[in-house]
Amino acid sequence: MEFYELVRRRRSVRAYKLDPVEEEKLMRILEAGRLAPSAANKQPWHFIVVKDAKVKEQLRKAYDREWFVKAPVVIVVCADPSAAWRRRDGEEYWKVDAAIAMEHIILAAANEGLGTCWIGAFDEKVVKEVLSIPEHIRVVAMTPLGYAAEEKGPVTDRKPLEQIVHFDKW
Ligand SMILES: Cc1cc2nc3c(=O)[nH]c(=O)nc-3n(C[C@H](O)[C@H](O)[C@H](O)COP(=O)(O)O)c2cc1C
């Protein structure tokens, strides 16, 4: 799909079909995440692909929505803060890096005709327990991945450019 059209068409999907996601599509989507830019090219991310129905059901303890675990795949984007770039004033960039990779994944999924929904409101402790994620690793975002079972129009509910763009000064 043409890029700007893709950006307009991508929506958060909260209803999924049970149809599986083709392996080639999944791998292209993960590859798009791998190619994301990161501060000092540190690539501090890890992607966990969950397909096992029992594991997905356990993830529900971290984010209790039927549609979240009904999707055939859940992708969990993690970051290793100890592997990420840190600015001289101490500002950490692992969350920014992982968020960029997540957005690559989400746009690539839309390009493959697949739905996603960025999940931020999860219980991180539970996700880490369920997926045996090491102590020092942070969970930044999760998304279901699958074919949408709902029709959504393009993005409309955004602030106009005049409210958010500043030229030359604030
Ligand atoms: C950082 C972040 C966290 C989000 N967390 C959740 C979430 O926990 N649950 C959910 O249903 N949607 C979540 N969303 C989706 C937003 O609600 C959604 O992107 C926004 O309302 C705009 O709608 P659209 O994605 O359909 O354009 C999140 C999105 C972002 C970027």
The ligand as an SDF file (V2000), in Angstrom:
LIG
                    3D

 31 33  0  0  0  0  0  0  0  0999 V2000
    1.5180    3.8510   23.8530 C   0  0  0  0  0  0  0  0  0  0  0  0
    0.1250    3.3300   23.5420 C   0  0  0  0  0  0  0  0  0  0  0  0
   -0.5390    2.5650   24.4770 C   0  0  0  0  0  0  0  0  0  0  0  0
   -1.8230    2.0580   24.1840 C   0  0  0  0  0  0  0  0  0  0  0  0
   -2.4370    1.2210   25.0840 N   0  0  0  0  0  0  0  0  0  0  0  0
   -3.6210    0.6770   24.7690 C   0  0  0  0  0  0  0  0  0  0  0  0
   -4.2250   -0.2740   25.6430 C   0  0  0  0  0  0  0  0  0  0  0  0
   -3.6880   -0.6360   26.6750 O   0  0  0  0  0  0  0  0  0  0  0  0
   -5.4390   -0.7880   25.2720 N   0  0  0  0  0  0  0  0  0  0  0  0
   -6.0670   -0.4490   24.1080 C   0  0  0  0  0  0  0  0  0  0  0  0
   -7.1530   -0.9640   23.8470 O   0  0  0  0  0  0  0  0  0  0  0  0
   -5.5140    0.4600   23.2550 N   0  0  0  0  0  0  0  0  0  0  0  0
   -4.3070    1.0030   23.5500 C   0  0  0  0  0  0  0  0  0  0  0  0
   -3.7030    1.8670   22.6690 N   0  0  0  0  0  0  0  0  0  0  0  0
   -4.3790    2.2200   21.3920 C   0  0  0  0  0  0  0  0  0  0  0  0
   -4.8970    3.6630   21.4020 C   0  0  0  0  0  0  0  0  0  0  0  0
   -6.0330    3.7430   22.2090 O   0  0  0  0  0  0  0  0  0  0  0  0
   -5.1850    4.0730   19.9560 C   0  0  0  0  0  0  0  0  0  0  0  0
   -4.0000    4.0250   19.1960 O   0  0  0  0  0  0  0  0  0  0  0  0
   -5.7750    5.5070   19.8620 C   0  0  0  0  0  0  0  0  0  0  0  0
   -7.0070    5.5820   20.5140 O   0  0  0  0  0  0  0  0  0  0  0  0
   -5.9710    5.9380   18.3990 C   0  0  0  0  0  0  0  0  0  0  0  0
   -6.7970    5.0230   17.7110 O   0  0  0  0  0  0  0  0  0  0  0  0
   -6.2840    4.2700   16.3990 P   0  0  0  0  0  0  0  0  0  0  0  0
   -5.0460    3.4640   16.7840 O   0  0  0  0  0  0  0  0  0  0  0  0
   -7.4080    3.3640   15.9620 O   0  0  0  0  0  0  0  0  0  0  0  0
   -5.9470    5.2990   15.3610 O   0  0  0  0  0  0  0  0  0  0  0  0
   -2.4430    2.3760   22.9350 C   0  0  0  0  0  0  0  0  0  0  0  0
   -1.7330    3.1380   22.0020 C   0  0  0  0  0  0  0  0  0  0  0  0
   -0.4700    3.6000   22.2720 C   0  0  0  0  0  0  0  0  0  0  0  0
    0.2920    4.3700   21.2200 C   0  0  0  0  0  0  0  0  0  0  0  0
  1  2  1  0
  2  3  1  0
  2 30  2  0
  3  4  2  0
  4  5  1  0
  4 28  1  0
  5  6  2  0
  6  7  1  0
  6 13  1  0
  7  8  2  0
  7  9  1  0
  9 10  1  0
 10 11  2  0
 10 12  1  0
 12 13  2  0
 13 14  1  0
 14 15  1  0
 14 28  1  0
 15 16  1  0
 16 17  1  0
 16 18  1  0
 18 19  1  0
 18 20  1  0
 20 21  1  0
 20 22  1  0
 22 23  1  0
 23 24  1  0
 24 25  2  0
 24 26  1  0
 24 27  1  0
 28 29  2  0
 29 30  1  0
 30 31  1  0
M  END
$$$$
